Amino acid sequence: MKLATIIHMAWLCLAIYPLHQDSILNQKVSLSYRDAPITEIIQNIQREYEVRFSYLNNEIPEDIKVTINLENQPLYLALDKIFEETMISYQVVSGQVILKKNLQKVKKESTPEEEKQETKVSSQGSVHNRATPPAPGYTAENEEADSLAEANDNTASVSISKQPQVISTIPTEKVKPNQKEAHEIPEKSLENSANTQNNRPDIPTNKKREKTNLGRRFERVGIGLRKLFQKMPGEDENDYERKSFQFGLIYPLSTNGTQAGKYVNEFSLNLLVGYAAGLDGVEFSGFGNIENDFVRGAQFAGFFNVVKNDVDGAQFAGFANVNGGNMKGGQFAGFINTAAGEVEGIQASGFMNMSTGYTKGAQLSGFMNVVTDNAQALQAAGFGNFTSGDMSGGQLSGFINYSHDANVQLAGFMNVASGDVEGFQGSGFINLARNVKGAQLGVFNVADSVDGIPIGFLSIVRKNGYRRLEVWGSETLHANVGFKIGVEKFYNIFAFGSQFAAESLRWGFGYGVGTQLNLSSRDHLNIDLMSFQVEEDGDRVFENTELNLLNTLRIAYNHQFSEHFGIFVAPTFNVMVSQRRNDIDGSIGTDLAPWTVFDRTYSGTNLQMWPGFHLGLRF
């Protein structure tokens, strides 16, 4: 039976429960801020108190600073204080606090009686909206349904037009088992979850990101995984019965019997497959382990470990580790590791690691690592690393690295950053990036803009790159044309030259590198190093394989008379390395140079040196 079939069958057996609304706004919080941005306070609340917020990022005012000092007070009082100078109202819908602009909300000085009335929690406790009262007969259930539909519509609009982005955090609350079954994540919301970002203080949520087709494909992979592992929280941990020891063959043939899904085991030993609500300790199975809710501790299985929700510990499996929640610890598998939520730790497998949420730690695999959101991690793979979000770490692969934003990318073949690189890109063939602040090292480097140095055979910088066409004359190759491309600090030179005054035509194609120092806005100093392979005596192109290399170091002073026209003069020092043999007298070398200061032959190679001079035009 395929692993996907096993997982589907296991998931169909699990219960679905709704989120508990009251506990969100009534939970106690302690806040102390002075002139802090609202978004910073919201991010810290969600991180410290596990509250899920959803809002349009352009509706939260960035110019309003909040000073607040509360100690062990309900969350709704804190939100009233935070948004009292704004047009923002809040509601709790399906376990998340929805923030939205309410034009009917009036900012004014309230009397103590009004403040009491405004901050009073309703008896149902599921909806808190400081706006105009609802119409008669309009119940909390109606309002909740309308708000959820509106939130989903806003979310859907992000993917089809350039609308403000919906910011949504990951739900972490659990619910009681006696509540009705109602918490299903709408498909439309799931499909657009790729356009959401986690409100983490270390990741900017207002940064515009244009996804590439490749990035969208990987996000769809993550969406599919999240659909498979829709996190339907189980019972509260305190509602489970704990077992210090459990032994079994395969469910339900175990000491926990048919009630295994209601127990949390501290030590579990299974000959084939173990099944339980959770693990708070150590578990061993000859074939596989399945936990309906969580794991705190370590799992060891000969084939697979499957956990519905969060893992805080380590998973070891001969084939695969799969969990539908957050991973904090380590996953080690012979084939694949997957986590549908956040990963803080290490994923190591022989084939692939995948995380569809925020990743902080390391992913090590023989083939591929995938993160479909933000990552602060090290990715090392024999084939490829892919991050559709921002990569604040390192990507090391034998073939290809792909990320939106990146710090360090090292690949045997190719690096792609669809956004910005602040650090280093190094590959055996090509580097591609939007904006580079740092360095690129590869045969080919391509970027929109560079604040740093691209080093390679050819570097193309579209916006702020350096491109110059030059023609010049010299004492050796009398007529030359060259094109410089790259950046001022480091550019590539492609050139062609000929000597037409000799008995027979001599010509050469050249390549070089250089750098420019700006003496003033019109005066520049260029240091260039070029090499020409010179063809003589009517040789056809590439017919003569003998070395006949003219190497030139020149220091050119250039004056720009206008933006597109300048004149330069340059003293040069030339070194001719030749293995050409004269067919008439058998001598080694060439008489390309009109004079020399050094001329000797060593073991079939002639070496000549002389000073020279270039005079040319720059366009």
C-alpha positions, -999 to +999 in steps of 0.1 A: +000+000+000+014+034-009+024+058+018-001+085+005-029+059+009-019+051+044-018+088+053-052+095+038-068+065+057-052+076+089-064+112+085-100+101+077-101+084+111-093+117+130-120+139+145-126+175+135-133+201+161-139+239+160-117+266+176-129+279+210-137+316+205-140+329+241-105+320+252-089+342+226-101+377+237-104+368+274-069+354+277-046+376+299-018+396+283+009+419+296+021+447+273+046+475+278+054+497+248+063+533+243+057+549+209+058+515+192+043+509+157+010+490+158+023+462+135+052+455+159+028+451+188+005+428+168+034+407+157+047+403+193+012+394+206+008+366+180+043+353+188+041+355+226+004+346+231-002+324+200-031+346+187-039+345+150-045+378+133-057+384+097-058+418+081-051+438+049-016+451+053-024+486+039-052+492+064-030+492+095-017+528+099+021+530+100+023+566+112+005+560+145+026+551+175+011+535+205+021+538+242+005+511+263+012+495+297-010+467+308-003+439+333-023+406+332-054+421+315-078+406+289-067+408+253-098+427+243-088+456+266-054+457+250-069+458+215-093+486+225-063+506+237-041+498+206-068+508+181-085+536+199-069+563+177-076+544+144-105+534+123-097+497+129-123+474+143-117+438+153-137+406+153-130+370+163-141+347+135-133+309+134-104+312+158-087+343+143-088+380+151-099+398+120-087+435+118-105+457+093-111+494+086-145+505+098-155+540+085-184+542+109-161+540+139-159+574+155-127+585+172-136+607+201-130+613+238-152+587+256-168+591+290-160+564+316-195+551+312-190+548+274-157+532+278-172+505+301-200+499+275-175+497+246-151+473+263-178+451+277-175+415+265-207+400+251-222+370+268-213+349+237-178+362+236-173+352+200-175+386+182-161+419+194-167+448+170-164+483+181-186+497+154-223+506+149-247+481+165-262+455+143-298+456+130-325+440+150-326+402+145-290+402+132-273+376+154-237+369+162-239+338+140-250+360+110-222+384+117-196+357+120-207+341+087-206+374+069-172+384+083-157+350+074-171+353+039-157+388+036-123+378+048-122+349+023-132+372-005-105+396+004-080+368+005-091+355-028-087+389-044-050+389-037-042+362-062-061+377-091-052+413-088-027+436-072-048+441-040-035+448-005-020+416+009-038+396+036-016+390+066-025+358+085-007+339+112-007+302+118-034+290+142-022+273+173-052+270+196-068+237+206-105+231+213-126+211+237-140+179+223-176+187+233-180+215+207-198+210+174-179+202+142-175+234+123-139+242+117-133+236+080-108+257+062-124+271+031-108+259-001-105+294-015-087+306+016-063+276+014-055+282-022-045+317-015-025+309+016+006+311-006+000+349-007+001+352+031+031+358+054+037+349+090+038+379+113+073+373+126+093+402+140+124+392+121+107+390+086+093+422+070+057+416+061+052+448+040+079+439+014+064+436-021+072+403-038+066+394-074+065+356-076+080+339-106+062+310-123+087+286-106+079+301-072+042+298-078+046+261-087+064+253-055+038+272-035+011+251-051+031+220-039+030+235-004-008+242-007-014+207-017+005+194+013-014+217+037-047+205+022-035+169+029-025+179+065-052+204+073-045+210+109-078+201+127-067+205+164-077+177+186-086+177+223-068+198+249-038+179+262-053+179+297-083+159+284-062+130+273-055+101+297-018+094+302-002+060+300+033+054+314+037+023+293+021+009+261+028-023+242+012-035+210+013-054+178-008-032+155-039-011+163-061-022+180-041-052+193-023-033+221-026-027+258-046+005+250-070-014+227-097+004+207-093+035+230-057+041+219-067+074+203-075+088+237-042+081+253-009+100+256+019+075+260+052+081+279+069+049+267+055+030+237+067-002+221+050-016+190+060-047+169+044-033+138+024+000+139+016+021+169-014+045+172-021+070+200-034+105+206+000+117+215+035+110+228+053+125+257+084+104+259+098+077+237+083+054+211+096+025+191+079+006+163+091-020+139+072-005+110+054+028+118+040+052+144+009+074+140+000+101+165-034+117+162-023+150+178+012+158+191+047+144+199+070+156+226+100+134+227+114+109+202+100+085+177+119+056+161+103+035+133+116+011+107+095+027+080+075+058+089+064+083+116+032+103+110+020+130+134-012+150+129-001+182+146+031+195+163+064+177+170+087+189+197+116+165+197+130+141+171+117+116+145+138+088+131+125+066+103+139+043+077+117+058+050+097+089+059+087+113+086+055+133+081+038+158+103+009+182+097+019+209+123+050+226+134+084+209+138+107+219+166+137+195+168+148+171+142+135+148+114+158+121+102+147+097+074+162+075+048+139+089+021+118+120+029+109+144+056+078+167+054+064+193+077+032+212+068+039+239+094+070+257+107+103+240+112+128+251+138+156+225+138+170+201+113+156+179+085+180+153+072+171+127+046+185+106+018+162+121-008+141+151+001+131+175+028+100+197+025+086+224+048+056+245+037+060+271+065+087+292+081+119+272+085+148+280+109+176+255+111+190+232+085+178+210+057+202+183+045+194+158+018+209+138-010+185+152-036+164+182-028+153+206-001+120+227-004+107+255+017+076+272+003+077+303+026+104+322+046+135+305+057+164+313+080+183+281+075+211+262+059+200+241+029+225+215+016+215+191-012+232+169-038+208+183-065+188+214-056+174+237-030+142+256-035+127+284-013+097+303-027+100+328+002+129+347+016+161+328+023+181+343+051+208+316+054+228+295+030+219+273+000+245+247-010+237+223-038+255+203-065+232+216-092+207+244-086+195+268-059+163+288-061+149+314-037+131+347-037+156+366-015+188+351-004+220+357+015+243+330+003+238+306-026+265+281-037+257+257-066+276+235-090+255+248-119+230+275-113+217+300-087+184+318-091+171+346-068+139+361-081+142+389-056+173+404-038+206+389-029+224+405+001+255+384+003+271+361-022+261+340-052+286+314-065+280+288-091+299+267-117+279+282-146+253+310-141+239+333-114+205+350-118+192+377-094+170+408-093+190+431-071+225+421-058+241+437-028+273+418-025+291+396-050+284+371-078+309+346-089+302+324-120+308+320-157+278+341-164+261+366-140+228+383-147+211+409-125+188+440-127+211+460-105+243+454-085+257+472-055+289+452-053+310+431-078+299+404-103+330+383-113+328+360-143+334+356-180+303+377-187+283+398-163+251+416-174+237+443-152+206+458-168+199+490-149+231+504-133+256+484-153+287+496-171+287+494-209+313+512-231+324+508-268+360+518-275+381+520-306+419+525-304+452+522-322+485+508-309+520+500-321+512+463-326+476+458-336+470+490-354+432+490-354+412+477-325+376+477-313+364+466-278+332+464-257+332+467-220+303+453-199+297+447-162+301+473-134+327+500-129+345+480-102+348+450-124+340+447-161+346+422-189+363+433-222+356+416-256+379+429-284+391+425-319+423+439-335+444+437-367+478+447-380+474+458-416+508+473-423+527+440-423+535+418-453+505+397-445+473+404-425+476+397-388+445+398-366+435+387-331+405+383-309+408+392-273+393+390-239+401+410-207+389+424-175+393+458-159+382+483-133+375+521-134+385+547-108+365+580-110+388+610-106+359+633-112+326+633-130+344+636-163+379+622-156+385+585-151+414+561-147+410+526-162+432+496-154+428+469-180+443+435-186+437+420-221+449+389-240+448+385-278+453+352-297+470+365-328+465+347-362+492+352-388+503+341-423+468+337-437+458+311-411+421+303-410+402+308-378+412+282-352+433+263-378+465+272-360+465+257-325+499+270-316+501+295-288+506+331-301+493+352-272+497+390-268+491+401-232+487+438-225+484+457-192+473+493-198+465+522-175+443+546-194+434+582-186+400+591-201+382+625-203+345+625-211+336+655-233+299+644-231+279+616-216+286+594-246+319+606-260+354+606-245+391+603-255+416+582-237+454+577-238+472+548-222+508+536-217+510+499-219+533+470-211+531+440-234+542+404-231+542+381-261+542+344-255+546+324-288+551+288-298+548+295-335+575+279-357+588+296-388+585+271-417+615+286-435+642+288-409+626+269-380+628+298-356+604+301-327+583+333-322+568+362-341+579+397-353+546+413-343+563+438-320+581+468-336+607+468-307+614+447-276+632+451-243+633+414-237+635+385-262+644+350-253+633+314-261+628+287-235+621+251-245+601+259-276+584+290-263+595+325-272+590+353-247+591+390-257+584+422-237+581+458-247+564+491-236+537+505-258+510+531-262+472+532-269+452+562-281+414+558-286+378+570-284+352+559-259+315+558-265 
